[in-house]
Amino acid sequence: MTIMRSFDGPLPDLDGARVLVTGGTGSFGQAFVQRVLDLYPTALVIVFSRDEQKQYQMEARLDPAQRERVRFFLGDVRDAERLELAMHNVSTVVHAAAQKHVSLAEYNPFECIKTNVHGAENVANAARRAGVSRVVALSTDKAANPINIYGASKLASDKIFIAANALSGAAGARYAVVRYGNVIGSRGSVIPFFKRLAAAGAAEVPITDARMTRFVITLEQGVAFVLSALAEMKGGEIFVPKIPSVRVVDLARLIAPDAERKIVGVRPGEKLHEMMISEDDARMVTELDDRYIINPSFSPWTAEPEKLVRGTPVAEGFSYRSDANPEWLDDAAMRGLIEAAPVDPSH
């Protein structure tokens, strides 16, 4: 079955708002910033990132009329004081900064923890102190039942942002999390890698395991989903989109049909299949037409916690796994995604 949802729905009120995006020069960050500029002609966006070259390149690509509504703020989420300064008069924060490469994190766990865990704590605290109204933090499918340090660090980050609702109290900032799978065509994703090999005429395409499956989402879907989460959040939710799965070996077959698919083995910290909702979380999960919501297991920040819950409870024993997903991309849909993905992402 081929299903690619748009996730277009209610939009947050960002007219006249100051919106800060950590990791704003990354794949998601750049797409999100551009979407906000297009949708909200009176919004001002603050791009917070540590890479000055990417900020320079991003500024050069902006439409001159929109460039006046973007502020580029050099800084690292490890620096709490810098974050708090950047959030002055900000109403909405999208936290996209992270160290994301599984194998690099396995060999550099302390660096991963500093950014993904301590950085999350800094963002949550800075938002509370600066009087921010809404924070949405980006997560990953690797945070559910993690087996690698990247996934474990993002699970810790998710817990930090959910608990931050209690720290900010009934009238303070509201925090929510968006968790989704592999972003098609983003930096480090498998399609651009396979396309580079095919373009170079490679005789072999490396496959870690022929059984491997992944959830996939487009960058446009990811941006739309985060905007909808900003509009719908009440605080404490983990929003999980309903997205299709693919078999990695099928992507290789379509991208490089003449190349041999060489099995090279699973890399350190890598899973055969990804999970976005574990069976242990199912008791807190409700279902809507286009998403699942992992509701908070405690909600002392509201006098009426039952009003946080929307949707229909899922069945006992439910889990959301890439290999047991009812939605799969067929060859035609995969070809469309392959054609749209860049050979070498510039973000």
Secondary structure, 3 states (H helix, E strand, C coil): CCCCCCCCCCCCCCCCCEEEEECCCCHHHHHHHHHHHHHCCCCEEEEEECCHHHHHHHHHHCCHHHHCCEEEEECCCCCHHHHHHHCCCCCEEEECCCCCCHHHHHHCHHHHHHHHHHHHHHHHHHHHHHCCCEEEEEEEHHHCCCCCHHHHHHHHHHHHHHHHHHHHCCCCCEEEEEEECEECCCCCCHHHHHHHHHHCCCCEEEECCCCCEEEEECHHHHHHHHHHHHHHCCCCCEEEECCCEEEHHHHHHHHCCCCEEEECCCCCCCCCCCEEECHHHHHHEEECCCEEEECCCCCCCCCCHHHHCCCEECCCCCCEECCCCCCECCHHHHHHHHHHCCCCCCC
